[in-house]
Amino acid sequence: MDTYDIQILMADNYKKMEEFDLEERYLKNAVQMCPNRFIPLYLLVKLYDKTNRKREALELAELILSKKIKVQSFTVKKIKADMYDYINL
């Protein structure tokens, strides 16, 4: 079974193994499966920042900030606050 949660789990596994290309692939799959979710985009920003891909990280951070919130939650508010801080530091 191939689900959004499996994609996030696989990305996390590859992150722990420092296989960043595969981590990115699975995070992008998760974004495509559920484009309205914030977490895979947030994790991609973190990955791009860690791998010195600042331009891509900033572009995604701006996308996250402009993204409409469908369901208010602490997690989404925290992600948006982190992205605001990331862009403005």
DSSP file (Angstrom, degrees, kcal/mol; ACC not computed):
  #  RESIDUE AA STRUCTURE BP1 BP2  ACC     N-H-->O    O-->H-N    N-H-->O    O-->H-N    TCO  KAPPA ALPHA  PHI   PSI    X-CA   Y-CA   Z-CA
    1    1 A M              0   0    0      0, 0.0     2,-0.6     0, 0.0     5,-0.0   0.000 360.0 360.0 360.0 132.0    0.0    0.0    0.0
    2    2 A D        +     0   0    0      4,-0.1     2,-0.3     3,-0.0     3,-0.0  -0.919 360.0 155.3-114.7 108.1    1.4    3.4   -1.0
    3    3 A T     >  -     0   0    0     -2,-0.6     4,-2.1     1,-0.1     5,-0.1  -0.777  57.1-101.3-127.4 170.8    0.1    6.3    1.1
    4    4 A Y  H  > S+     0   0    0     -2,-0.3     4,-2.2     1,-0.2     5,-0.2   0.921 122.3  52.2 -54.6 -47.5    1.1    9.8    2.1
    5    5 A D  H  > S+     0   0    0      1,-0.2     4,-2.3     2,-0.2    -1,-0.2   0.874 107.1  52.1 -61.8 -37.9    2.1    8.5    5.5
    6    6 A I  H  > S+     0   0    0      2,-0.2     4,-2.9     1,-0.2    -1,-0.2   0.901 107.7  52.5 -64.2 -40.7    4.3    5.8    3.9
    7    7 A Q  H  X S+     0   0    0     -4,-2.1     4,-2.4     2,-0.2    -2,-0.2   0.918 110.8  46.7 -62.0 -43.3    6.0    8.4    1.8
    8    8 A I  H  X S+     0   0    0     -4,-2.2     4,-2.2     2,-0.2    -1,-0.2   0.904 113.1  49.8 -64.7 -41.6    6.8   10.5    4.9
    9    9 A L  H  X S+     0   0    0     -4,-2.3     4,-2.3     2,-0.2    -2,-0.2   0.917 111.0  48.4 -63.7 -44.4    8.1    7.4    6.8
   10   10 A M  H  X S+     0   0    0     -4,-2.9     4,-2.5     2,-0.2     5,-0.2   0.913 110.4  52.0 -63.1 -41.8   10.3    6.4    3.9
   11   11 A A  H  X S+     0   0    0     -4,-2.4     4,-2.1     1,-0.2    -1,-0.2   0.914 109.5  49.7 -60.2 -42.3   11.7   10.0    3.7
   12   12 A D  H  X S+     0   0    0     -4,-2.2     4,-2.1     2,-0.2    -1,-0.2   0.896 109.2  52.0 -64.6 -39.8   12.5    9.9    7.4
   13   13 A N  H  X S+     0   0    0     -4,-2.3     4,-1.3     1,-0.2    -2,-0.2   0.930 111.8  45.6 -61.0 -45.7   14.2    6.5    7.0
   14   14 A Y  H  <>S+     0   0    0     -4,-2.5     5,-2.9     1,-0.2     4,-0.3   0.829 108.4  57.4 -69.3 -30.5   16.4    7.9    4.2
   15   15 A K  H ><5S+     0   0    0     -4,-2.1     3,-1.4    -5,-0.2    -1,-0.2   0.933 106.0  49.7 -61.4 -45.2   17.1   11.0    6.2
   16   16 A K  H 3<5S+     0   0    0     -4,-2.1    -1,-0.2     1,-0.3    -2,-0.2   0.792 112.2  47.6 -65.4 -28.1   18.5    8.9    9.0
   17   17 A M  T 3<5S-     0   0    0     -4,-1.3    -1,-0.3    -5,-0.2    -2,-0.2   0.423 113.6-121.4 -89.9   1.2   20.7    7.0    6.5
   18   18 A E  T < 5 +     0   0    0     -3,-1.4     2,-0.9    -4,-0.3    -3,-0.2   0.835  65.7 142.9  58.8  36.0   21.8   10.4    5.0
   19   19 A E     >< +     0   0    0     -5,-2.9     4,-2.2     1,-0.2     3,-0.3  -0.720  20.9 171.8 -99.8  76.6   20.5    9.4    1.6
   20   20 A F  H  >  +     0   0    0     -2,-0.9     4,-2.3     1,-0.2    -1,-0.2   0.778  68.4  57.7 -68.4 -30.0   19.3   12.9    0.8
   21   21 A D  H  > S+     0   0    0      2,-0.2     4,-1.9     1,-0.2    -1,-0.2   0.921 111.8  42.4 -64.3 -42.4   18.4   12.3   -2.8
   22   22 A L  H  > S+     0   0    0     -3,-0.3     4,-2.3     2,-0.2    -2,-0.2   0.871 111.1  55.6 -72.9 -36.2   16.0    9.5   -1.8
   23   23 A E  H  X S+     0   0    0     -4,-2.2     4,-2.1     1,-0.2    -2,-0.2   0.935 109.4  47.9 -58.0 -45.7   14.6   11.6    1.1
   24   24 A E  H  X S+     0   0    0     -4,-2.3     4,-2.6     1,-0.2     5,-0.2   0.910 108.8  54.1 -61.9 -43.1   13.8   14.3   -1.4
   25   25 A R  H  X S+     0   0    0     -4,-1.9     4,-2.0     1,-0.2    -1,-0.2   0.924 111.1  44.5 -58.5 -46.0   12.1   11.9   -3.8
   26   26 A Y  H  X S+     0   0    0     -4,-2.3     4,-2.1     2,-0.2    -1,-0.2   0.859 112.4  51.6 -71.0 -34.3    9.8   10.6   -1.1
   27   27 A L  H  X S+     0   0    0     -4,-2.1     4,-2.2    -5,-0.2    -1,-0.2   0.908 109.8  49.9 -66.8 -40.3    9.0   14.0    0.2
   28   28 A K  H  X S+     0   0    0     -4,-2.6     4,-2.2     2,-0.2    -2,-0.2   0.880 108.6  53.1 -65.1 -36.9    8.1   15.2   -3.3
   29   29 A N  H  X S+     0   0    0     -4,-2.0     4,-2.2    -5,-0.2    -1,-0.2   0.924 108.5  50.1 -60.5 -43.8    5.9   12.1   -3.7
   30   30 A A  H  X S+     0   0    0     -4,-2.1     4,-2.2     1,-0.2    -2,-0.2   0.888 108.9  52.0 -62.9 -39.7    4.1   13.1   -0.5
   31   31 A V  H  < S+     0   0    0     -4,-2.2    -1,-0.2     1,-0.2    -2,-0.2   0.914 111.5  46.8 -62.1 -42.8    3.6   16.6   -1.7
   32   32 A Q  H  < S+     0   0    0     -4,-2.2    -2,-0.2     1,-0.2    -1,-0.2   0.856 111.8  50.7 -68.7 -34.3    2.1   15.3   -4.9
   33   33 A M  H  < S+     0   0    0     -4,-2.2    -2,-0.2     1,-0.3    -1,-0.2   0.886 131.0  15.0 -70.5 -38.3   -0.2   12.9   -3.1
   34   34 A C    ><  +     0   0    0     -4,-2.2     3,-1.9    -5,-0.2    -1,-0.3  -0.672  68.5 174.2-136.9  79.0   -1.5   15.6   -0.7
   35   35 A P  T 3  S+     0   0    0      0, 0.0    -1,-0.1     0, 0.0    -3,-0.1   0.676  76.4  62.8 -65.8 -16.4   -0.7   19.0   -2.1
   36   36 A N  T 3  S+     0   0    0     31,-0.0    34,-0.2    33,-0.0     2,-0.2   0.531  82.9 100.6 -85.0  -4.6   -2.7   20.8    0.6
   37   37 A R    <   -     0   0    0     -3,-1.9     4,-0.4    -6,-0.2    -3,-0.1  -0.574  55.9-159.9 -85.2 144.6   -0.5   19.5    3.5
   38   38 A F  S  > S+     0   0    0     -2,-0.2     4,-2.6     2,-0.1     5,-0.2   0.785  76.2  73.5 -90.0 -31.7    2.2   21.6    5.0
   39   39 A I  H  > S+     0   0    0      1,-0.2     4,-2.7     2,-0.2     5,-0.2   0.893  95.5  47.1 -60.7 -47.7    4.5   19.0    6.6
   40   40 A P  H  > S+     0   0    0      0, 0.0     4,-2.0     0, 0.0    -1,-0.2   0.894 114.4  48.8 -64.4 -34.5    6.2   17.5    3.5
   41   41 A L  H  > S+     0   0    0     -4,-0.4     4,-2.2     2,-0.2    -2,-0.2   0.925 111.7  49.6 -65.4 -43.3    6.9   21.1    2.2
   42   42 A Y  H  X S+     0   0    0     -4,-2.6     4,-2.1     1,-0.2    -1,-0.2   0.911 110.5  49.7 -60.4 -44.1    8.3   22.0    5.6
   43   43 A L  H  X S+     0   0    0     -4,-2.7     4,-2.3     1,-0.2    -1,-0.2   0.856 108.3  53.9 -65.8 -34.6   10.5   18.9    5.6
   44   44 A L  H  X S+     0   0    0     -4,-2.0     4,-3.0    -5,-0.2     5,-0.2   0.897 106.4  52.0 -65.1 -40.0   11.7   19.8    2.1
   45   45 A V  H  X S+     0   0    0     -4,-2.2     4,-2.6     2,-0.2    -2,-0.2   0.942 110.7  48.1 -59.4 -46.4   12.7   23.2    3.3
   46   46 A K  H  X S+     0   0    0     -4,-2.1     4,-2.3     2,-0.2    -2,-0.2   0.902 112.8  48.5 -61.1 -41.6   14.7   21.6    6.1
   47   47 A L  H  X S+     0   0    0     -4,-2.3     4,-2.0     2,-0.2    -2,-0.2   0.940 112.2  47.8 -63.9 -48.1   16.3   19.2    3.7
   48   48 A Y  H  <>S+     0   0    0     -4,-3.0     5,-3.6     1,-0.2    -2,-0.2   0.885 112.8  49.2 -62.3 -38.5   17.3   22.0    1.2
   49   49 A D  H ><5S+     0   0    0     -4,-2.6     3,-1.4    -5,-0.2    -1,-0.2   0.926 111.0  49.6 -65.4 -43.7   18.7   24.1    4.0
   50   50 A K  H 3<5S+     0   0    0     -4,-2.3    -2,-0.2     1,-0.3    -1,-0.2   0.827 112.9  47.2 -64.4 -32.4   20.7   21.2    5.4
   51   51 A T  T 3<5S-     0   0    0     -4,-2.0    -1,-0.3    -5,-0.1    -2,-0.2   0.121 118.9-108.3 -99.8  20.6   22.1   20.4    1.9
   52   52 A N  T < 5S+     0   0    0     -3,-1.4     2,-0.5     1,-0.2    -3,-0.2   0.824  76.9 134.4  59.6  37.2   23.0   24.0    1.2
   53   53 A R     >< +     0   0    0     -5,-3.6     4,-2.1     1,-0.2     3,-0.2  -0.565  20.5 158.8-109.0  64.0   20.3   24.6   -1.4
   54   54 A K  H  >  +     0   0    0     -2,-0.5     4,-3.0     1,-0.2     5,-0.2   0.851  65.2  55.9 -61.5 -41.5   19.2   27.9    0.1
   55   55 A R  H  > S+     0   0    0      1,-0.2     4,-2.2     2,-0.2    -1,-0.2   0.936 111.5  43.9 -59.3 -47.0   17.5   29.3   -3.0
   56   56 A E  H  > S+     0   0    0      1,-0.2     4,-2.2     2,-0.2    -1,-0.2   0.888 113.2  52.4 -65.3 -38.8   15.2   26.3   -3.2
   57   57 A A  H  X S+     0   0    0     -4,-2.1     4,-2.4     1,-0.2    -2,-0.2   0.922 110.3  47.6 -62.8 -44.2   14.6   26.4    0.6
   58   58 A L  H  X S+     0   0    0     -4,-3.0     4,-2.3     2,-0.2    -2,-0.2   0.889 109.9  52.9 -65.6 -39.3   13.6   30.1    0.4
   59   59 A E  H  X S+     0   0    0     -4,-2.2     4,-1.9    -5,-0.2    -1,-0.2   0.925 112.7  44.0 -61.6 -44.4   11.3   29.5   -2.5
   60   60 A L  H  X S+     0   0    0     -4,-2.2     4,-2.7     2,-0.2    -2,-0.2   0.886 110.2  55.4 -68.8 -37.6    9.4   26.7   -0.7
   61   61 A A  H  X S+     0   0    0     -4,-2.4     4,-2.2     1,-0.2    -2,-0.2   0.912 109.0  47.9 -60.5 -41.8    9.4   28.8    2.6
   62   62 A E  H  X S+     0   0    0     -4,-2.3     4,-1.8     2,-0.2    -1,-0.2   0.889 110.1  52.3 -65.3 -39.2    7.6   31.6    0.7
   63   63 A L  H  X S+     0   0    0     -4,-1.9     4,-1.1     1,-0.2    -2,-0.2   0.921 108.8  50.5 -61.4 -43.6    5.2   29.1   -0.9
   64   64 A I  H >< S+     0   0    0     -4,-2.7     3,-0.6     1,-0.2    -2,-0.2   0.917 109.5  50.7 -61.0 -43.5    4.4   27.8    2.6
   65   65 A L  H 3< S+     0   0    0     -4,-2.2    -1,-0.2     1,-0.2    -2,-0.2   0.835 113.5  44.8 -65.1 -31.7    3.7   31.3    3.9
   66   66 A S  H 3< S+     0   0    0     -4,-1.8    -1,-0.2    -5,-0.1    -2,-0.2   0.598  89.7 110.1 -86.9 -10.6    1.4   32.1    1.0
   67   67 A K  S << S-     0   0    0     -4,-1.1     2,-0.2    -3,-0.6   -31,-0.0  -0.432  73.2-118.5 -70.7 134.0   -0.4   28.8    1.3
   68   68 A K        -     0   0    0     -2,-0.2     2,-0.6     1,-0.1    -1,-0.1  -0.493  22.0-127.3 -72.1 138.3   -4.0   29.0    2.6
   69   69 A I        +     0   0    0     -2,-0.2     3,-0.2     1,-0.2    -1,-0.1  -0.781  26.7 178.4 -88.7 121.8   -4.7   27.2    5.8
   70   70 A K  S    S+     0   0    0     -2,-0.6     2,-0.5     1,-0.3    -1,-0.2   0.846  75.8  28.0 -89.3 -39.3   -7.7   24.8    5.4
   71   71 A V  S    S-     0   0    0      2,-0.0    -1,-0.3     0, 0.0     2,-0.2  -0.973  83.7-132.6-127.0 116.5   -7.7   23.4    9.0
   72   72 A Q        +     0   0    0     -2,-0.5     2,-0.3    -3,-0.2     3,-0.1  -0.460  40.9 153.2 -67.2 132.3   -6.3   25.6   11.8
   73   73 A S     >  -     0   0    0     -2,-0.2     4,-2.1     1,-0.1     5,-0.2  -0.985  56.2-114.2-154.7 160.1   -3.8   23.7   14.0
   74   74 A F  H  > S+     0   0    0     -2,-0.3     4,-2.6     1,-0.2     5,-0.2   0.895 115.3  56.6 -60.9 -40.4   -0.9   24.3   16.3
   75   75 A T  H  > S+     0   0    0      1,-0.2     4,-2.5     2,-0.2    -1,-0.2   0.918 108.1  45.5 -60.1 -46.1    1.4   22.4   13.9
   76   76 A V  H  > S+     0   0    0      2,-0.2     4,-2.7     1,-0.2    -1,-0.2   0.908 112.7  50.9 -66.6 -41.4    0.5   24.6   10.9
   77   77 A K  H  X S+     0   0    0     -4,-2.1     4,-2.3     1,-0.2    -2,-0.2   0.910 111.7  48.3 -61.3 -41.0    0.9   27.8   12.9
   78   78 A K  H  X S+     0   0    0     -4,-2.6     4,-2.7     2,-0.2    -2,-0.2   0.912 111.0  50.3 -65.8 -43.4    4.3   26.6   14.1
   79   79 A I  H  X S+     0   0    0     -4,-2.5     4,-2.4     2,-0.2    -2,-0.2   0.935 111.9  47.5 -60.3 -47.2    5.4   25.7   10.5
   80   80 A K  H  X S+     0   0    0     -4,-2.7     4,-2.2     1,-0.2    -1,-0.2   0.904 112.5  49.4 -63.1 -40.4    4.3   29.2    9.3
   81   81 A A  H  X S+     0   0    0     -4,-2.3     4,-2.4    -5,-0.2    -1,-0.2   0.913 111.1  49.8 -64.0 -42.4    6.1   30.9   12.1
   82   82 A D  H  X S+     0   0    0     -4,-2.7     4,-2.4     1,-0.2    -2,-0.2   0.897 111.5  48.6 -62.6 -40.6    9.3   28.9   11.5
   83   83 A M  H  X S+     0   0    0     -4,-2.4     4,-2.2     2,-0.2    -1,-0.2   0.871 109.4  52.1 -70.0 -35.8    9.1   29.8    7.8
   84   84 A Y  H  X S+     0   0    0     -4,-2.2     4,-2.0     2,-0.2    -2,-0.2   0.943 112.9  45.2 -61.7 -46.7    8.6   33.4    8.6
   85   85 A D  H  < S+     0   0    0     -4,-2.4     4,-0.5     1,-0.2    -2,-0.2   0.886 110.9  54.4 -63.0 -39.8   11.7   33.3   10.8
   86   86 A Y  H >< S+     0   0    0     -4,-2.4     3,-0.7     1,-0.2    -1,-0.2   0.914 112.0  43.0 -61.9 -43.9   13.7   31.4    8.2
   87   87 A I  H 3< S+     0   0    0     -4,-2.2    -1,-0.2     1,-0.2    -2,-0.2   0.865 116.6  47.3 -70.8 -36.1   13.0   34.0    5.5
   88   88 A N  T 3<        0   0    0     -4,-2.0    -1,-0.2     1,-0.2    -2,-0.2   0.294 360.0 360.0 -95.2  10.8   13.6   37.0    7.7
   89   89 A L    <         0   0    0     -3,-0.7    -1,-0.2    -4,-0.5    -2,-0.1   0.441 360.0 360.0 -97.8 360.0   16.9   35.8    9.4
